[in-house]
């Protein structure tokens, strides 16, 4: 099912790119952006883990550097029936975490420096189980593909917007796009990409919470961790490309008023409520 979601997502985001190309450069622009979308589909599929790690500035961590982290992950992966993922540390004081990779054999889990400082062992197990659940449910690829395309669409839209404002947009008799079309697409495209991120992330977070609680053996640690992380995320900023925000266990941009209006995550209160209803 998740393989179908990946291809459907790639198709939708490719259509958005083609529409941007058509608005800017007419039929020639649409053709060019179609080729760009094919290249992005290939790159985001095979290098999804590297894209996410690069976007978040995470670095690999060894077992000698973080023995407790490795110990917990090794035990949880055995319980989940998963191969050992690569582990990374994200240089941010905000407590948070994410998983990435195109499949369990090519997966990675990253935790922030802040996460390791504020969570106790039970809560850390809950968060790591949640991230392993994303890998087990095979939805990490969906999230990373969305991040790659959303980032590209937003960047292209910004270039179009500034180009149009500075007078670079023009009508072309041979199929060129219009100035008005460029302006409209510059605003509509990133909103469309964000809505796709929201639709994907909200549904998968509930599923990962449920699966993660079962991997950990109890929903309590994850429930407590989510409440701590939400509180901290609203007070400790994270320097992050917004296109990657939906990868994290809680919205890392929740302290920003605009980001709250378009949250890629379901409410933590609802997640905690659902976790409390799980019987293990």
C-alpha positions as CSV (number, residue, x, y, z in Angstrom):
1,X,0.0,0.0,0.0
2,X,2.8,2.4,0.9
3,X,4.6,1.7,-2.4
4,X,1.4,2.9,-4.1
5,X,1.4,6.0,-2.0
6,X,5.0,6.8,-3.0
7,X,4.2,6.5,-6.7
8,X,0.9,8.5,-6.3
9,X,2.8,11.2,-4.4
10,X,5.5,11.4,-7.1
11,X,2.8,11.7,-9.7
12,X,1.0,14.5,-7.9
13,X,4.1,16.5,-7.2
14,X,5.3,16.0,-10.7
15,X,2.1,17.5,-12.0
16,X,2.6,20.5,-9.7
17,X,6.1,21.0,-11.2
18,X,4.7,20.7,-14.8
19,X,2.0,23.3,-14.0
20,X,4.7,25.6,-12.6
21,X,6.7,25.1,-15.8
22,X,3.6,25.8,-17.9
23,X,2.8,28.9,-16.1
24,X,6.3,30.3,-16.4
25,X,7.4,29.1,-19.8
26,X,4.3,27.7,-21.6
27,X,4.7,24.3,-23.4
28,X,8.5,24.6,-23.4
29,X,8.5,25.3,-19.7
30,X,6.1,22.4,-19.0
31,X,8.4,20.0,-21.0
32,X,11.5,21.2,-19.2
33,X,9.9,20.8,-15.7
34,X,8.6,17.4,-16.7
35,X,12.2,16.3,-17.3
36,X,13.2,17.9,-14.0
37,X,10.5,16.0,-12.2
38,X,11.7,12.6,-13.7
39,X,15.2,13.4,-12.4
40,X,13.8,14.3,-8.9
41,X,11.7,11.1,-8.8
42,X,14.8,9.0,-9.4
43,X,17.1,10.9,-7.0
44,X,14.5,11.2,-4.2
45,X,13.7,7.5,-4.4
46,X,17.3,6.1,-4.3
47,X,18.8,8.8,-2.1
48,X,15.9,9.7,0.2
49,X,18.0,9.1,3.4
50,X,20.8,11.3,2.2
51,X,18.4,14.1,1.3
52,X,16.8,14.1,4.8
53,X,20.2,13.9,6.6
54,X,21.5,16.8,4.4
55,X,18.4,19.0,4.9
56,X,18.6,18.6,8.7
57,X,22.4,18.8,9.1
58,X,22.6,15.6,11.0
59,X,25.9,13.7,11.6
60,X,26.6,10.0,12.2
61,X,27.1,8.9,15.7
62,X,29.2,5.9,16.8
63,X,28.4,3.3,19.5
64,X,31.3,4.7,21.5
65,X,29.8,8.2,21.5
66,X,26.2,7.1,22.4
67,X,26.3,3.6,24.0
68,X,22.8,3.9,25.7
69,X,21.2,5.1,22.4
70,X,22.7,2.1,20.6
71,X,21.7,-0.3,23.4
72,X,18.1,0.8,23.2
73,X,17.9,0.8,19.4
74,X,19.5,-2.7,19.2
75,X,16.9,-4.1,21.7
76,X,13.9,-2.4,20.0
77,X,14.9,-3.4,16.4
78,X,15.2,-7.0,17.6
79,X,11.6,-6.8,19.0
80,X,10.4,-5.2,15.9
81,X,12.1,-7.7,13.6
82,X,14.0,-4.9,11.8
83,X,17.7,-4.6,10.7
84,X,19.8,-2.1,12.7
85,X,19.4,1.4,11.2
86,X,22.2,4.0,10.9
87,X,22.1,6.5,13.8
88,X,22.6,10.2,13.6
89,X,22.6,13.2,15.9
90,X,20.9,16.4,14.7
91,X,22.7,19.5,16.1
92,X,19.7,21.3,17.7
93,X,18.9,22.1,21.3
94,X,15.2,21.4,20.5
95,X,14.2,17.8,21.5
96,X,13.0,16.0,18.4
97,X,13.6,13.0,16.2
98,X,13.0,11.6,12.7
99,X,13.5,8.4,10.6
100,X,14.3,8.2,6.9
101,X,15.3,5.7,4.2
102,X,13.7,4.0,1.2
103,X,13.2,0.6,3.1
104,X,14.2,-1.1,6.3
105,X,17.6,-2.2,4.8
106,X,18.5,1.4,3.9
107,X,17.1,3.3,6.9
108,X,18.4,5.8,9.4
109,X,17.2,7.3,12.7
110,X,18.2,10.8,13.9
111,X,17.7,12.3,17.3
112,X,18.5,15.9,18.3
113,X,21.0,16.8,21.0
114,X,18.2,18.3,23.0
115,X,16.2,15.0,22.9
116,X,19.0,13.1,24.7
117,X,19.1,15.7,27.4
118,X,15.5,15.9,28.6
119,X,14.0,12.4,28.2
120,X,14.3,9.5,30.6
121,X,15.0,6.0,29.3
122,X,11.3,5.0,29.1
123,X,10.5,8.2,27.1
124,X,13.5,7.7,24.9
125,X,12.4,4.2,24.1
126,X,8.9,5.5,23.2
127,X,10.3,8.0,20.8
128,X,12.8,5.5,19.2
129,X,10.0,2.9,18.9
130,X,7.9,5.5,17.1
131,X,10.6,6.1,14.6
132,X,11.2,2.4,14.1
133,X,7.5,2.1,13.5
134,X,7.8,4.5,10.6
135,X,10.5,2.2,9.2
136,X,8.5,-0.9,9.9
137,X,5.4,0.6,8.3
138,X,7.5,1.6,5.3
139,X,6.3,5.2,5.2
140,X,9.6,6.9,5.7
141,X,10.2,7.0,1.9
142,X,6.8,8.8,1.5
143,X,7.8,11.5,3.9
144,X,11.3,12.0,2.5
145,X,10.0,12.2,-1.1
146,X,7.5,14.8,0.0
147,X,10.2,16.8,1.7
148,X,12.4,16.7,-1.4
149,X,9.7,17.8,-3.7
150,X,8.2,20.4,-1.3
151,X,11.6,21.9,-0.9
152,X,12.2,22.1,-4.6
153,X,8.7,23.5,-5.4
154,X,9.1,26.1,-2.7
155,X,12.5,27.2,-4.0
156,X,11.3,27.3,-7.6
157,X,8.3,29.3,-6.6
158,X,10.4,31.8,-4.8
159,X,12.6,32.2,-7.8
160,X,9.6,32.8,-10.0
161,X,8.1,35.2,-7.6
162,X,11.2,37.4,-7.4
163,X,11.7,37.1,-11.2
164,X,8.2,38.3,-11.8
165,X,8.5,41.2,-9.3
166,X,11.7,42.3,-10.9
167,X,10.1,42.3,-14.3
168,X,11.5,39.0,-15.7
169,X,8.0,37.5,-16.6
170,X,6.7,38.1,-20.1
171,X,4.2,36.8,-22.6
172,X,5.8,34.7,-25.4
173,X,4.1,34.3,-28.7
174,X,5.6,30.8,-29.0
175,X,3.9,29.3,-26.0
176,X,5.5,31.3,-23.2
177,X,3.7,31.7,-19.8
178,X,2.1,34.9,-18.7
179,X,3.3,37.3,-16.0
180,X,0.0,36.8,-14.1
181,X,0.3,33.1,-14.3
182,X,3.8,33.2,-12.9
183,X,2.7,35.3,-10.0
184,X,-0.3,33.1,-9.2
185,X,1.8,29.9,-9.4
186,X,4.5,31.4,-7.2
187,X,2.0,31.6,-4.4
188,X,-0.2,28.6,-5.1
189,X,2.6,26.0,-5.6
190,X,4.1,26.1,-2.1
191,X,0.7,26.0,-0.5
192,X,-0.2,22.9,-2.6
193,X,3.0,21.2,-1.6
194,X,2.3,22.1,2.1
195,X,-1.2,20.6,1.9
196,X,0.2,17.4,0.5
197,X,2.7,17.3,3.4
198,X,-0.1,17.8,5.9
199,X,-2.3,15.0,4.4
200,X,0.6,12.5,4.4
201,X,2.1,13.3,7.8
202,X,-1.1,13.5,9.9
203,X,-2.3,10.0,9.0
204,X,1.1,8.3,9.3
205,X,1.8,9.8,12.7
206,X,-1.2,8.1,14.3
207,X,-0.2,4.8,12.8
208,X,3.4,5.1,13.9
209,X,2.2,6.0,17.4
210,X,0.2,2.8,17.6
211,X,2.9,0.6,16.2
212,X,5.6,2.3,18.3
213,X,3.7,1.7,21.5
214,X,3.5,-2.0,20.7
215,X,7.2,-2.2,19.9
216,X,8.0,-0.5,23.2
217,X,5.6,-2.7,25.0
218,X,3.7,0.3,26.6
219,X,2.2,3.6,25.3
220,X,3.3,5.5,28.5
221,X,6.8,6.4,27.5
222,X,5.8,7.8,24.1
223,X,2.8,9.6,25.6
224,X,4.9,11.4,28.2
225,X,7.6,12.1,25.6
226,X,5.2,13.7,23.2
227,X,4.0,16.1,25.8
228,X,7.5,17.1,26.7
229,X,8.5,17.5,23.1
230,X,5.5,19.7,22.3
231,X,6.2,22.0,25.2
232,X,9.9,22.3,24.3
233,X,9.2,22.8,20.5
234,X,7.1,25.8,21.3
235,X,9.9,27.4,23.2
236,X,13.2,26.3,21.6
237,X,13.5,27.2,18.0
238,X,15.1,24.9,15.4
239,X,16.9,26.2,12.3
240,X,15.3,24.0,9.6
241,X,14.0,24.1,6.1
242,X,10.2,24.0,6.5
243,X,10.0,21.4,3.7
244,X,11.5,18.9,6.1
245,X,9.3,19.7,9.2
246,X,6.9,16.8,8.6
247,X,9.7,14.3,9.0
248,X,9.9,14.9,12.8
249,X,7.9,13.3,15.6
250,X,6.5,16.6,16.6
251,X,6.3,19.8,14.5
252,X,9.7,21.5,15.0
253,X,8.3,24.8,13.9
254,X,5.3,24.9,16.3
255,X,6.7,28.0,18.0
256,X,6.1,30.0,14.8
257,X,2.6,31.4,14.4
258,X,2.4,30.9,10.6
259,X,3.7,27.3,11.0
260,X,0.9,26.6,13.5
261,X,-1.7,27.5,10.9
262,X,-0.4,24.9,8.5
263,X,0.8,22.2,10.9
264,X,1.9,19.0,9.3
265,X,1.3,17.1,12.5
266,X,-1.9,16.1,14.2
267,X,-2.5,17.7,17.7
268,X,-0.4,16.1,20.4
269,X,-3.4,16.1,22.7
270,X,-5.3,13.8,20.3
271,X,-2.2,11.6,19.9
272,X,-1.9,11.2,23.6
273,X,-5.6,10.5,23.9
274,X,-5.4,7.7,21.3
275,X,-2.3,6.3,23.0
276,X,-4.2,6.1,26.2
277,X,-6.8,3.9,24.6
278,X,-4.2,1.3,23.4
279,X,-4.4,-2.0,25.2
280,X,-1.2,-4.1,25.2
